[in-house]
Amino acid sequence: MKVPNIVGVSFISGTIIREQCTVVPSRQLIYVPSTARLTPLCTVGLAALDHTDTVQNGERIHTIKLTATLRERVAVPSGSSVVATTASGFSYVIGGGQRPFPLVTQQDHRADRPGERSAVTLTVELTSSTPLLAVVEA
């Protein structure tokens, strides 16, 4: 499943998820209070979010990958999950606040010609039994 038109990417700490949110993996939902603190990232253009699932040894395994372009590198808090927000206002959480945490990598591209843009490609990957979680505000 490809989630269309990701216009916002944020981090949410694992501590906030464990202490303030309710994760319901069987329903692919996470209840997040409106007061939960998210750390928004400054993205350029749309981000891409892909979600596939397979059955291995009788267990459903989800593979989630988000790719976004950032203006600059960001500090990634340890144990964080990632929130992707669509243009229509729906949000999804990658990671459920527990291990395995999403793997976050950043790759710099520095322009060497006047017409090129310098940017950082952020890639977030998670392979686990935790599905992509739709956010419901509590």
Secondary structure by P-SEA (a helix, b strand, c coil): cccccccccccccaaaaaccccccccccbbbbcccbbbbbcccccbbbbbbbbbbcccbbbbbbbbbbbbcbbbbbccbbbbbbbcccbbbbbccccccccbbbbbbbbbbccccbbbbbbbbbbbbccccbbbbbcc
